[in-house]
Amino acid sequence: MANGCCDVRLCNIIVLGISFMLIFTAFQTCSMAEKAVLDSAKKRDGFTGNGYTSLGILYAVFAISNWAAPSFVSVTGPRLAMFIGSLLYFIFVLSFLKPMVWALYLGSVLIGFGAAILWTGQGNFLTINSTSETVARNSGIFWALLQCSLLFGNMYSYFVFKGQSDISDTERTKLFIALSAAGLAGCICLLFLRKPTSNDSENTMSLNVDVANTSPSALDALKRAFQLFKTKEMLLLCFSFAYTGLELTFFSGVYGACISHNEHFGESSTGLMGISGIFIGVGEILGGMLFGILGKKTNKYGRDPVVLLGYIVHMVAFYLIFINMPQHAPIEKTNGPTYIQSNQYIAILCSFLLGFGDSSFNTQIYSLLGFMFPEDSSPAFALLKFMQSVAAAIAFYYSDILVLQWQLLINVIWGTLGLLGFCLVEWESSRAARAGYQSI
């Protein structure tokens, strides 16, 4: 019976990963191409919507909705909550077939709420399908499958946009029909998730057990989150949370726009944006495999060396981007001066480094939160998503105003603060764990 239960749970994790891979093949490719697609529509049709504003609204609503999402999931259950959230993602991507300002911004609001319930449901569902022995493996499988989304969507967009400096209505339609189909397939896959038989539950992880079992109200979850927020450890970790939101904005929206706007790359600039997304995905998947699936081997010296590696990788990427890209590239098409001759290979290398560094930070943050707050995982992860979303929303708003050098400087400052905050908490938790073992 136990083996059958484990088989159902592992099957659920694989189906969950495939579903999210399809959903985010649609959404992540859409978000990376959004600025370039809408800029082309603006030149041709007088479209007045703004891609950065759309993504800013999305993450602002996502931040607010995180507080209500645990109660929503407790009422509907994780499977239905994820299905509803995935449908809102599908509607958002579908709206790009015919860009309209009202649809763009309404879709941004809807997907902000959809993201909150989708990710809260995902955390809950992953937990009830994992044990203390399998949670690291399951998280690694899910992460690797999820990040494959960056490969497939961007590979398609590369071949669609290759050799084009502008995105025509026809090419936009072809791209978003394909992305919408992928998003719908992801929604349908979620219907195949099975409820695990929980007789064999003595080793079940408590990672989100408070969401699954106690079903706190929105007010209770908010109170617990504020209590947790006032602790020294969480205040320090908030710097890391915020940094992951800022760099998420940079690699998922701004950097793709920088590449497509860099006229030094000629007619290949728009197609190169798809290659950039692919190599971000390669970096994410490699990091997920090294620090997730193979985490027992790579984390033998603690979590802080992995985060330090991610920090160094990101600082190298930011420096190379600074010297390789024109300063106005995040905002408009430009052939402005650069410190070196703009090089496509350096641009793609930076994409890989951005993805690898992101996975280094995120895998260790999730690991540390699960280790430190097993009894308060729901508010802990709510604070993570809240800080990430607030930081991402702020970053998307300034991304259309600040030139590249100031955006990179903000990332460098917050990355340094995030590294220091994480290491201080990791060192303290390691000392407490050693002290506990010695007292035993």
Phi, psi and omega in degrees: 000319181296319181295320177298320178298316180297323179296318178298317182294316179295320177299319178299319180296317180294315178297319178299315179297319178295319179300312181292326177301315180291316180299317184272347164301317178290309190286314184293322175295321178298314183293324178290325182269351190303312182300313181293319180296314182288327175297321178294319178295327179294318180293323188271317189244002182073023179298135186251359179289159182235127182296318179295321178296319178301311181291328176296316177299316180306309185285333175293315178293321176302316181299312182293319185290340180302331182286330181268341187300318180301321179290322177299315181293324180294332179278314185272336191088155186294325184292314179292321179300316179295322180295316178297315178300320181293326177296324178292324173298315181300316180297320180298312181295320181299328183295342181281353175298325176221089184301125175225140187300312183296322180291323179299311184282325175295318178298326178295322177293314182296316182288334175299315176291320179299322179297320181297313182284330178295312184284327175293318177297322179298314180298318179295314183292320177300321182295312184286352175253015181232156170244174179299334180275335187252355186296321179294317178297313182296320178297319179294318178298314181298314182299315182296316178295317180301313185287347172297341178301328180290335181284308192289313181295317182286331175295318178295315182295330178297313182289332177289316187265358186304129176078011182245133177269346180225150183259111183283166177300320181296314181291323176299317181297316179300316181297312188280340169295315179296316181294321179296321178297319178296317179297319179295320177298322177296320177300315182295321179301325180298336179290345181268000176292139183249148177282121182289144172285125191255023175298325182269066191248005186291337178257009183297137179294147177262021188304320176226030185297334177295326176288319187286324191251314185273343177047063182293151175287168179300322181292318178297316179297322179294317179297315180295323179293319179294322177297318179291324182299330183281353179284151181299319183297316183289324177298320178292320180292337180299332175296319178292318179302313182297320180297319180297329175290319180294314182285335172299314177302317185294311185279335183271341182228310189286315187293322176299321177294321178302316181293314183291336180271351184278101184288350174296336180277355177068212184290347181276358188297318182290316177295327179297334177300322177293319177298321177301314179298322178299316183284333169299316179297319178300316178297318179296315182293316178299315177297319178298321179292316183292317189255356178249285182298320180258025187300328181297330180272319185278343183255020185296337180259012179107175182275332186297324177297327180292317178293322176299318177300315179298321178296313180298316179300317180292321180296321176297316180298316181297321180294315180296321177295320180302318183272347187258342187242144173295149186294332181266009183299328178294341191254321187204164175295134186206148169242032181299168183292150174230162183287333171230167176293125183307127186238125182296323183291322175295320179300317181287323174302318179297326176299314178299316181296322178297317180292317181296316179296321179298316179294327178298313179293310189291318180298323182282327176295315178297319179297315182293319179296318178296327180285318187274330187233056181295332180270345182234040187293323182299307177294329179296313179286333174296319177295321176301308182294324179297310181294320176301315184291317178299314180297318180295319179297314179299317182295321179293329178290320181276348182296335180267005183240312185276140175286170191302317186299324180285325176295319178295321179297319177300317179295321179296314181297311182288329175296321178294316177296321179295320177298312181298315180299315181297313184296320179299317179290319180298316180296319180294318180293324178293319177296319180295321179294317178296320179296321179295318178296321181293322180292330176290000000 
